[in-house]
Amino acid sequence: MDADREPITESTASRAWRVFVYVLAVVLVALGLWALGGAIYAAWGLFHDPDGIAYFARYFLETTKIGQLLPGGEGLSHYVAWVAVILLLLVLGKLGAWALDAGARLINAARRG
């Protein structure tokens, strides 16, 4: 009975959808690697030059006007800037990891059919 069956061929729409999924997966993997690489590069730069945070601290001080609210605002803004940058790097790393995971899952799902 199995010899009587014709092989199932994939339709053009199904093939096009599979190609779209593969392209989307590769884009997600590339963006994830780029985000993780950027986070690592920025963290490494701050490790080698901790005074590089001064620009962000100055911007933070000017935009939040924390110097007017608390005495010693410039020193406080420097510490808050470190916390903010660390949190932003963690968010960037997590977004990169999510993009890599999503891309890998899409590739795995497209291969299964």
Secondary structure by P-SEA (a helix, b strand, c coil): cccccccccccaaaaaaaaaaaaaaaaaaaaaaaaaaaaaaaaaaaaaccccaaaaaaaaaaaacccccccaaaaaaaaaaaaaaaaaaaaaaaaaaaaaaaaaaaaaaaaac
